[in-house]
Amino acid sequence: MNYFAKVKNLNKNLEREVTLDINGIVFTAFIDICSYEIKEGQRYPVRISFTMINDLRVRLIEKRLKELERIGEAYAYVVRGIVGDGFIDAGLHVIDEDGYLDDYPEVIGKYAEIIVDRLSVEFL
């Protein structure tokens, strides 16, 4: 799913880091693809996904939560929401481009949390 995101911050020391605001959900991500110049304060069409370096950790949760929770100062996030086919709805659809969730068919349609190494953004 595509969204319009407002660029809140571009990290001057790490050129691929961006903080975005999509409908009041603020998060920090790494820019995977951006073929044009972006500026703070401007809105752009984006697609959000996640990147795994370590093994994906998935668990069902009882509470009906949809949220992105950053883990400390790291780039890792706990993504909570309803798992769909190829995404998790955490208030925003976070796309599973590499098919990690395919190994967990038992969580489709249920509330779960996944721990991801970082969120990634593609500027469309």
PyMOL commands that set and color helices and strands:
alter all, ss='L'
color gray80, all
select helices_A, chain A and resi 100-103+105-107
alter helices_A, ss='H'
color red, helices_A
select strands_A, chain A and resi 2-10+17-22+25-33+43-51+57-60+67-70+77-84+87-89+93-95+111-116+118-123
alter strands_A, ss='S'
color yellow, strands_A
deselect
rebuild
show_as cartoon
